[in-house]
Structures are given as C-alpha cells and as structure tokens.
C-alpha cells in the first residue's frame, strides 16, 4: 500500500500535490502491480515509490492536460492473470483500416514487446471523428488496457490524427451476437472512456 500524499518526503509531496485527480492512486497501484508481477523484494518500498514520483511527474501532468481521466481502481493481479489467459484476437480486426495499421505500428514501437504481444496486439483500433475505439476480447482485458495503456494509446492516436480527443475501450465479449455469428455493438453498451478536458485538477 503506497503512503498517502501527506506522508511523502517534501520533494515527492510537492510534485504529487500537483497531479490531476486520481493520478496518485492510479500510478501507485500500477507501480505496485508492476513490482508484484516481477516478484522482487525491496527493504523500503515507500522510498522506492517516493523516488519514482519525480520520474513520473512530467508524463502525468501532460496526460492531465491532454484530458486523460485517471482510473484509480485498477485491475488486481488476479485479473491481470485472467487477462493474460485471454490470448485471442477480436473479430473486429476485420474492420480495421489503413490508419489502424499506422496506429498499430506506432503503438508497437512505443511500448514494451511483452505489453504489445500480451495486450495491445490483440485489440482492434477504429478511428471515428474525435473518438478512437479500442475493441478488446473481454471485460477483464478492457479494464486492464484502459487503466494501464489509455495514456499511451491517446498520445499515439493524436500524433496520427490531432482531431482525436478521446479513447473508448470496449469489450467485444459483452456485445450481442448476430445469428450468423458476427459481432454487433450493443446500443446499451457502456464502454470505458478516456474523455478530454474532464480532469478535475486531476
């Protein structure tokens, strides 16, 4: 469990106090899950986390200005394991365009090989005006991709098309099925969004 902001050393405290709403909790949980997955042991996790805050500060502030809404309730380690087991591409890949391929190539270069292979390569990417739809296999994968890669996807999408202002991550498994077996988006679906300009001092 990360210390609260007011328990941080002065330098880390001054920076974290500036972060958009939810960013501290989201980044602390991502940090926790990262090291939990590695199985490493450290004598002083609080000191390691405090030293990490200055390294994260610039990217967190940029994301806040870009309108990323931070998700503090990240998936648990058990959910990550289930997401990794769900290792099949989505049917919506057949709907991708040339711009989708460009985004794939740029995104692959921006993340680690493991993140690309295990999570992002399996999704479908569809541009549509100011919104980029990211379609993944399951609710578990949706939560994981939105929480851990939303900022990266938005940044890459805006490089290719400055008109993109939000990323909407959807789970294909929650869509109703056509009789011919094809996927169809549900009118009542509630996709997870990363909307612009909704960071409340976050």
C-alpha positions, 0 to 999 in steps of 0.5 A: 500500500503506497503512503498517502500524499501527506506522508511523502518526503517534501520533494515527492509531496510537492510534485504529487500535490500537483497531479490531476485527480486520481493520478496518485492512486492510479500510478501507485497501484500500477507501480505496485502491480508492476513490482508484484508481477516481477516478484522482487523484494525491496527493504523500503518500498515507500522510498522506492515509490517516493523516488519514482514520483519525480520520474513520473511527474512530467508524463502525468501532468501532460496526460492531465492536460491532454484530458486523460481521466485517471482510473484509480481502481485498477485491475488486481493481479488476479485479473491481470492473470485472467487477462493474460489467459485471454490470448485471442484476437477480436473479430473486429480486426476485420474492420480495421483500416489503413490508419489502424495499421499506422496506429498499430505500428506506432503503438508497437514501437512505443511500448514494451514487446511483452505489453504489445504481444500480451495486450495491445496486439490483440485489440482492434483500433477504429478511428471515428471523428474525435473518438478512437475505439479500442475493441478488446476480447473481454471485460477483464482485458478492457479494464486492464488496457484502459487503466494501464495503456489509455495514456499511451494509446491517446498520445499515439492516436493524436500524433496520427490524427490531432482531431482525436480527443478521446479513447473508448475501450470496449469489450467485444465479449459483452456485445450481442451476437448476430445469428450468423455469428458476427459481432454487433455493438450493443446500443446499451453498451457502456464502454470505458472512456478516456474523455478530454478536458474532464480532469478535475485538477486531476 
